[in-house]
Amino acid sequence: MSVIEPTWITLRDGTKIHARSPSVDDIPALLRYLDRMRRETEGVLWSPQDDLPTPDDERKWVEKQAQNPGDVHVTAWVNDELASMAGIESGRRARTRHSGVLGLSVMQAWHHRGVGTAMMRLLLDWARRHPSLELVKLEVFTDNPWAIHLYERCGFTRDGVSPRHAKRGPGRYADVMHMSLWLGEKQS
Ligand SMILES: CC(C)(COP(=O)(O)OP(=O)(O)OC[C@H]1O[C@@H](n2cnc3c(N)ncnc32)[C@H](O)[C@@H]1OP(=O)(O)O)[C@@H](O)C(=O)NCCC(=O)NCCS
């Protein structure tokens, strides 16, 4: 079972956020968050045209990720408000189990206050301690300099760009950059 133990983080302005892996009790808040995030930004793949997961889909997702030793998710709360979600999901096959894909989002009201940095630190500490995870990968739209700057500050390098990865509307395409962080070979 892969969880991030509950922890308090103090942001640079003194705000305290509570970070922990999600539980099934959080499902209504997770669905509200996903719905707001996809309306707030074109920086994520979910869009308002997509169907939201049902509460039952979401419960299965929360249970599955808690059981897979190669996956971890973390949520950040300010009082009872969900401010950020992030996670790493590892490959399922023997030849891909050494690598995981990282995802991160922060609600707009909380941007540029250090929440993203704090979430990256939690996930990368977990990844470094993981017995077999050697490579963390992510995808970010090339028109998102905030995110690219944050990932480079965390040690990620630019691997290449896939053109027109997302279609945001008629004639409006977004290129995606692949980035990765090599943690080193592990013995297991
Ligand atoms: C990208 C995102 C995760 C960053 O989270 P955040 O909580 O704002 O991150 P932080 O506050 O920890 O750090 C933001 C960094 O971006 C920098 N930044 C702000 N504006 C910037 C700009 N125009 N260009 C480059 N960097 C910028 C900040 O200065 C800060 O870096 P610094 O601490 O070195 O000064 C968040 O903006 C987000 O969720 N966006 C919408 C969804 C998304 O794009 N997700 C990423 C998908 S890969």
The ligand as an SDF file (V2000), in Angstrom:
LIG
                    3D

 48 50  0  0  0  0  0  0  0  0999 V2000
    1.8900   24.7640  -12.8120 C   0  0  0  0  0  0  0  0  0  0  0  0
    1.3870   24.7160  -11.3790 C   0  0  0  0  0  0  0  0  0  0  0  0
    1.2550   23.2680  -10.9710 C   0  0  0  0  0  0  0  0  0  0  0  0
    2.3840   25.4300  -10.4590 C   0  0  0  0  0  0  0  0  0  0  0  0
    1.9170   25.3740   -9.1160 O   0  0  0  0  0  0  0  0  0  0  0  0
    2.2050   26.5890   -8.0780 P   0  0  0  0  0  0  0  0  0  0  0  0
    1.6410   26.1990   -6.7670 O   0  0  0  0  0  0  0  0  0  0  0  0
    1.7630   27.8610   -8.6740 O   0  0  0  0  0  0  0  0  0  0  0  0
    3.8110   26.4940   -8.0060 O   0  0  0  0  0  0  0  0  0  0  0  0
    4.8100   27.2860   -7.0310 P   0  0  0  0  0  0  0  0  0  0  0  0
    4.1310   28.4530   -6.4240 O   0  0  0  0  0  0  0  0  0  0  0  0
    5.4190   26.2930   -6.1130 O   0  0  0  0  0  0  0  0  0  0  0  0
    5.9410   27.7130   -8.0680 O   0  0  0  0  0  0  0  0  0  0  0  0
    5.6020   28.4180   -9.2350 C   0  0  0  0  0  0  0  0  0  0  0  0
    6.8830   28.8830   -9.8940 C   0  0  0  0  0  0  0  0  0  0  0  0
    6.5370   29.4520  -11.1560 O   0  0  0  0  0  0  0  0  0  0  0  0
    7.1320   30.7410  -11.2360 C   0  0  0  0  0  0  0  0  0  0  0  0
    6.4170   31.5820  -12.1810 N   0  0  0  0  0  0  0  0  0  0  0  0
    5.3570   32.3640  -11.9810 C   0  0  0  0  0  0  0  0  0  0  0  0
    5.0330   32.9860  -13.1410 N   0  0  0  0  0  0  0  0  0  0  0  0
    5.9020   32.5610  -14.0830 C   0  0  0  0  0  0  0  0  0  0  0  0
    6.0820   32.8220  -15.4770 C   0  0  0  0  0  0  0  0  0  0  0  0
    5.2790   33.6730  -16.1440 N   0  0  0  0  0  0  0  0  0  0  0  0
    7.1000   32.1980  -16.1410 N   0  0  0  0  0  0  0  0  0  0  0  0
    7.9260   31.3340  -15.4990 C   0  0  0  0  0  0  0  0  0  0  0  0
    7.7890   31.0510  -14.1690 N   0  0  0  0  0  0  0  0  0  0  0  0
    6.7850   31.6570  -13.4770 C   0  0  0  0  0  0  0  0  0  0  0  0
    7.0770   31.2370   -9.8120 C   0  0  0  0  0  0  0  0  0  0  0  0
    7.9460   32.3190   -9.6670 O   0  0  0  0  0  0  0  0  0  0  0  0
    7.5650   29.9870   -9.0850 C   0  0  0  0  0  0  0  0  0  0  0  0
    8.9480   29.8040   -9.2250 O   0  0  0  0  0  0  0  0  0  0  0  0
   10.0170   30.3540   -8.1300 P   0  0  0  0  0  0  0  0  0  0  0  0
    9.5630   29.8060   -6.8020 O   0  0  0  0  0  0  0  0  0  0  0  0
   11.3240   29.7820   -8.5960 O   0  0  0  0  0  0  0  0  0  0  0  0
    9.9450   31.8370   -8.1690 O   0  0  0  0  0  0  0  0  0  0  0  0
    0.0350   25.4320  -11.2830 C   0  0  0  0  0  0  0  0  0  0  0  0
    0.1830   26.7180  -11.8060 O   0  0  0  0  0  0  0  0  0  0  0  0
   -1.1340   24.7310  -11.9660 C   0  0  0  0  0  0  0  0  0  0  0  0
   -1.7200   23.8180  -11.3930 O   0  0  0  0  0  0  0  0  0  0  0  0
   -1.5360   25.1590  -13.1660 N   0  0  0  0  0  0  0  0  0  0  0  0
   -2.7230   24.6060  -13.8250 C   0  0  0  0  0  0  0  0  0  0  0  0
   -2.6000   23.1510  -14.1380 C   0  0  0  0  0  0  0  0  0  0  0  0
   -1.2800   22.8500  -14.7350 C   0  0  0  0  0  0  0  0  0  0  0  0
   -0.7990   23.6020  -15.5550 O   0  0  0  0  0  0  0  0  0  0  0  0
   -0.6950   21.7420  -14.2960 N   0  0  0  0  0  0  0  0  0  0  0  0
    0.5450   21.3010  -14.8040 C   0  0  0  0  0  0  0  0  0  0  0  0
    0.2600   20.2580  -15.7980 C   0  0  0  0  0  0  0  0  0  0  0  0
    1.7850   19.5060  -16.2280 S   0  0  0  0  0  0  0  0  0  0  0  0
  1  2  1  0
  2  3  1  0
  2  4  1  0
  2 36  1  0
  4  5  1  0
  5  6  1  0
  6  7  2  0
  6  8  1  0
  6  9  1  0
  9 10  1  0
 10 11  2  0
 10 12  1  0
 10 13  1  0
 13 14  1  0
 14 15  1  0
 15 16  1  0
 15 30  1  0
 16 17  1  0
 17 18  1  0
 17 28  1  0
 18 19  1  0
 18 27  1  0
 19 20  2  0
 20 21  1  0
 21 22  1  0
 21 27  2  0
 22 23  1  0
 22 24  2  0
 24 25  1  0
 25 26  2  0
 26 27  1  0
 28 29  1  0
 28 30  1  0
 30 31  1  0
 31 32  1  0
 32 33  2  0
 32 34  1  0
 32 35  1  0
 36 37  1  0
 36 38  1  0
 38 39  2  0
 38 40  1  0
 40 41  1  0
 41 42  1  0
 42 43  1  0
 43 44  2  0
 43 45  1  0
 45 46  1  0
 46 47  1  0
 47 48  1  0
M  END
$$$$
